[in-house]
């Protein structure tokens, strides 16, 4: 009798945990992040694209929507292609900002500004799932790494929001 009760408790416990596990499972198998192109007149250092790509990969992992974040040009298994996405985009506008204005005026005046457009497409058929525009403003005294981190964080939030509402 004790053995049957123990087994019943174990089965009930597993049944209670199964929906929680299924809910936390990644929605997409993989996502590939491509280096963003630059529009004419966007004057950032060449390293900025690498910073942005690395930070975007980190931030996308935090969304828990993707099983694996892969680099540009990596191969995906045939079975996973239907559940795989590609994130690409363009840096459309960059303003360096002005430290003196930021210090004297404050309230966001003189801040650095970065605008970018991003596209999230399905790998299998190239269908666009989301087209996003992100605008980031940071203090002009902060490094490009911090600007990349802020841009990636905002972009990852927008991607998560767009993908969750697209499937609803």
C-alpha positions as CSV (number, residue, x, y, z in Angstrom):
1,X,0.0,0.0,0.0
2,X,2.8,2.4,0.9
3,X,4.5,1.7,-2.5
4,X,1.3,2.6,-4.4
5,X,0.9,5.8,-2.4
6,X,4.5,6.7,-3.0
7,X,4.1,6.1,-6.7
8,X,0.9,8.1,-6.8
9,X,2.6,11.1,-5.1
10,X,5.5,10.9,-7.5
11,X,3.2,10.8,-10.6
12,X,1.1,13.7,-9.2
13,X,4.3,15.7,-8.6
14,X,5.6,15.1,-12.1
15,X,2.2,16.0,-13.6
16,X,2.3,19.3,-11.7
17,X,5.8,20.1,-12.9
18,X,5.3,19.2,-16.6
19,X,3.2,22.3,-17.5
20,X,5.7,24.6,-15.9
21,X,8.6,23.0,-17.8
22,X,6.7,23.2,-21.1
23,X,5.9,26.8,-20.5
24,X,9.5,27.7,-20.0
25,X,10.7,25.8,-23.1
26,X,12.2,28.0,-25.8
27,X,9.8,29.0,-28.5
28,X,12.4,29.0,-31.3
29,X,15.3,26.6,-31.8
30,X,17.9,29.1,-33.0
31,X,18.4,32.7,-33.8
32,X,21.3,34.1,-35.9
33,X,22.4,37.6,-35.3
34,X,24.0,39.4,-38.3
35,X,26.3,42.4,-38.1
36,X,24.2,45.5,-38.7
37,X,24.9,47.5,-41.9
38,X,25.5,51.3,-41.7
39,X,23.7,54.0,-43.5
40,X,25.7,56.7,-45.2
41,X,27.0,59.2,-42.6
42,X,26.9,56.9,-39.6
43,X,30.4,57.5,-38.1
44,X,31.1,54.9,-35.5
45,X,34.3,52.9,-34.9
46,X,34.6,49.6,-36.8
47,X,34.6,47.8,-33.4
48,X,31.1,49.1,-32.6
49,X,29.5,46.5,-34.9
50,X,31.3,43.7,-33.0
51,X,30.2,45.2,-29.7
52,X,26.6,45.5,-30.8
53,X,26.5,41.9,-32.2
54,X,28.0,40.4,-29.0
55,X,25.7,42.4,-26.7
56,X,22.7,41.5,-28.9
57,X,23.5,37.8,-28.6
58,X,23.7,38.1,-24.8
59,X,20.5,40.1,-24.5
60,X,18.6,37.6,-26.8
61,X,19.7,34.8,-24.6
62,X,18.1,36.5,-21.6
63,X,14.7,36.6,-23.3
64,X,14.5,32.8,-23.1
65,X,12.7,32.7,-26.4
66,X,15.6,30.9,-28.2
67,X,17.2,27.6,-27.5
68,X,20.5,28.6,-29.1
69,X,22.0,31.9,-30.2
70,X,24.3,31.3,-33.2
71,X,26.8,33.6,-34.9
72,X,26.7,34.9,-38.4
73,X,27.0,32.2,-41.1
74,X,26.7,29.2,-38.8
75,X,24.8,26.2,-40.1
76,X,21.5,25.0,-38.7
77,X,20.2,21.4,-38.7
78,X,17.6,20.8,-41.4
79,X,15.1,19.7,-38.7
80,X,15.5,23.1,-36.9
81,X,15.3,25.4,-39.9
82,X,11.5,25.9,-39.6
83,X,11.9,27.1,-36.0
84,X,14.9,29.3,-36.6
85,X,15.1,33.1,-37.0
86,X,17.6,35.6,-38.4
87,X,18.0,39.1,-36.9
88,X,19.6,41.7,-39.3
89,X,19.4,45.5,-39.6
90,X,20.9,48.9,-40.4
91,X,22.3,51.6,-38.2
92,X,20.4,54.5,-39.8
93,X,21.5,57.6,-37.8
94,X,24.2,58.4,-35.2
95,X,24.8,61.7,-33.4
96,X,27.9,62.1,-31.2
97,X,26.4,64.4,-28.7
98,X,28.1,67.2,-26.9
99,X,29.6,66.9,-23.4
100,X,29.5,70.6,-22.7
101,X,25.8,70.8,-23.6
102,X,25.0,67.7,-21.5
103,X,26.8,69.2,-18.5
104,X,25.5,72.7,-18.8
105,X,21.9,72.2,-19.9
106,X,21.1,68.6,-18.7
107,X,17.7,67.1,-19.2
108,X,19.0,64.9,-22.1
109,X,20.4,67.8,-24.1
110,X,23.6,66.9,-25.8
111,X,23.1,63.1,-25.5
112,X,24.5,60.6,-28.0
113,X,21.7,59.3,-30.2
114,X,21.6,56.1,-32.2
115,X,18.7,55.0,-34.5
116,X,18.5,51.6,-36.1
117,X,16.1,49.5,-38.0
118,X,16.0,45.7,-37.4
119,X,14.3,42.9,-39.2
120,X,13.4,39.5,-37.8
121,X,12.9,36.9,-40.5
122,X,12.2,33.2,-40.5
123,X,15.2,31.2,-41.8
124,X,13.2,28.6,-43.7
125,X,11.2,30.9,-46.1
126,X,12.6,34.4,-45.4
127,X,9.2,35.6,-44.1
128,X,9.5,38.8,-42.1
129,X,8.1,38.3,-38.6
130,X,8.9,41.8,-37.3
131,X,10.3,45.1,-38.6
132,X,11.5,47.3,-35.7
133,X,12.9,50.8,-35.2
134,X,14.9,51.5,-32.1
135,X,16.2,54.9,-30.9
136,X,18.7,55.0,-28.0
137,X,20.0,58.0,-26.2
138,X,22.9,57.9,-23.8
139,X,25.3,60.3,-22.1
140,X,28.0,61.5,-24.4
141,X,30.7,60.7,-21.9
142,X,29.9,56.9,-22.0
143,X,31.8,54.6,-24.2
144,X,30.6,53.0,-27.4
145,X,30.5,49.7,-25.6
146,X,27.8,51.1,-23.3
147,X,25.9,52.5,-26.2
148,X,26.0,49.1,-27.8
149,X,24.8,47.5,-24.6
150,X,21.9,49.9,-24.3
151,X,21.0,49.5,-28.0
152,X,21.1,45.7,-27.7
153,X,19.0,45.7,-24.6
154,X,16.3,47.8,-26.1
155,X,16.4,45.8,-29.4
156,X,16.1,42.5,-27.5
157,X,13.1,43.8,-25.6
158,X,11.4,45.0,-28.8
159,X,12.1,41.6,-30.5
160,X,10.6,39.7,-27.6
161,X,7.6,41.9,-27.5
162,X,7.0,41.7,-31.2
163,X,7.4,37.9,-31.4
164,X,5.1,37.3,-28.4
165,X,2.4,39.5,-29.9
166,X,2.9,38.0,-33.4
167,X,2.1,34.5,-32.2
168,X,-1.0,35.6,-30.1
